[in-house]
Amino acid sequence: MRRVLLAVFLIWSSASFVWSAAARLAHPGSGVWADAPPVLWRDGHLAVLQLEAAVGAARELIPPGAVVGFACARDGEEFYAYHWASYLLPERQVLDLRDVPDLRGVDYVLRESTAAPDPRLKLVRRLPARWMLFRVRGGSPP
């Protein structure tokens, strides 16, 4: 049984190494694999770096304890982008906007600029990498 587990581990790690090396060769000089599926996002991945830049700029404008609604416009990336945003904003409560479509209890909205404008939102600032920070009209004061 130990030999089987060892063989499986060696095959899996070898395949991972070859896959990673092939990805790096496909994108020389970038340092990251831009086309990686969201399940493979790691610290330093291009999508994560873009989200970190946007969240870092938004963090200065959002007071601790505020409730932030988060929306990612790219299909298939919503789950992972939401969890990365939650990780990057530990002192704020981050909610997936798909769970609160009426914006009840949400103070700010962080989303990509590809979404249609919403009259309930007031633009606070355009952030790096197509992200935008909005204040919910009629929400609690900052």
C-alpha positions in Angstrom: 0.0 0.0 0.0 2.9 2.4 0.8 4.4 1.8 -2.6 1.1 2.5 -4.3 0.7 5.8 -2.4 4.3 6.7 -3.1 3.9 6.0 -6.8 0.7 8.1 -7.0 2.4 11.0 -5.2 5.4 10.8 -7.5 3.3 10.7 -10.6 1.1 13.6 -9.4 4.0 15.8 -8.4 5.9 15.1 -11.7 2.9 15.9 -13.7 2.4 19.1 -11.8 6.0 20.1 -12.3 5.8 19.4 -16.1 2.5 21.3 -16.4 3.9 24.3 -14.4 7.2 24.3 -16.4 5.2 24.2 -19.7 3.1 27.1 -18.6 6.1 29.2 -17.7 7.7 28.5 -21.1 4.5 29.5 -22.8 4.6 32.9 -21.1 8.4 33.7 -20.8 9.3 36.7 -18.7 5.9 37.2 -17.2 6.5 35.3 -14.0 2.9 34.3 -13.9 0.6 32.1 -15.9 -2.0 34.6 -17.1 -4.4 31.9 -18.5 -4.6 29.7 -15.4 -8.1 28.7 -14.4 -9.3 30.3 -11.2 -8.8 27.0 -9.2 -5.0 27.4 -9.8 -4.8 31.1 -8.7 -2.0 31.6 -6.2 -0.4 34.6 -4.6 1.5 36.3 -7.5 -0.9 35.2 -10.2 -1.9 38.0 -12.6 -5.6 38.0 -11.7 -4.7 38.0 -7.9 -2.2 40.9 -8.4 -4.9 43.0 -10.2 -7.4 42.3 -7.4 -4.8 43.1 -4.8 -4.1 46.5 -6.5 -7.8 47.3 -6.6 -8.6 46.1 -3.0 -5.5 47.9 -1.7 -6.7 51.2 -3.1 -10.3 50.5 -1.9 -9.1 49.6 1.6 -8.0 53.2 2.3 -11.6 54.4 1.5 -13.6 51.7 3.3 -13.8 52.1 7.1 -13.1 49.0 9.2 -16.3 47.2 10.0 -18.1 48.3 6.9 -20.1 45.7 4.8 -18.8 45.4 1.3 -20.7 43.8 -1.5 -18.4 42.2 -4.0 -19.2 41.3 -7.7 -16.9 39.8 -10.3 -18.1 40.1 -13.9 -16.0 37.3 -15.3 -17.8 34.0 -15.6 -16.3 31.1 -13.6 -14.2 33.4 -11.5 -16.8 34.8 -9.1 -16.3 32.2 -6.3 -12.5 32.5 -6.3 -12.4 36.3 -6.7 -14.9 36.7 -3.9 -12.8 34.6 -1.5 -9.6 36.4 -2.5 -11.4 39.7 -1.8 -12.5 38.4 1.6 -9.0 37.4 2.4 -7.6 40.8 1.3 -10.2 42.7 3.4 -10.1 40.9 6.8 -11.4 43.8 8.8 -14.5 44.3 6.6 -17.4 42.0 6.1 -17.4 41.0 2.4 -20.6 39.7 0.9 -21.2 38.2 -2.5 -23.6 40.5 -4.3 -25.4 37.5 -5.8 -26.6 36.8 -2.2 -27.9 40.3 -1.5 -29.4 41.6 -4.8 -31.4 44.2 -2.9 -28.2 45.7 -1.2 -29.9 45.5 2.2 -27.2 46.1 4.8 -24.4 46.8 2.3 -22.4 50.0 2.7 -20.0 49.7 -0.2 -19.9 47.8 -3.5 -16.6 46.7 -5.1 -17.1 45.4 -8.7 -15.6 45.4 -12.1 -16.5 48.3 -14.4 -18.0 46.0 -17.0 -21.3 45.8 -15.1 -24.2 48.1 -16.0 -24.7 51.3 -13.9 -27.0 50.9 -10.9 -28.9 54.0 -9.7 -28.7 52.8 -6.1 -24.9 53.3 -6.2 -22.7 56.4 -6.1 -19.2 56.1 -7.6 -16.5 56.7 -4.9 -13.4 56.0 -7.1 -12.2 54.1 -10.1 -9.7 51.6 -9.0 -6.9 49.8 -10.9 -7.6 47.0 -13.3 -11.1 47.9 -14.3 -12.5 47.7 -10.7 -14.7 50.4 -9.2 -15.8 51.3 -5.6 -19.3 52.5 -5.0 -21.2 53.8 -2.0 -24.7 52.5 -1.6 -27.1 55.5 -1.6 -29.0 55.7 1.6 -26.6 53.5 3.4 -25.2 54.1 6.9 -22.8 57.1 7.1 -19.0 56.3 6.9 
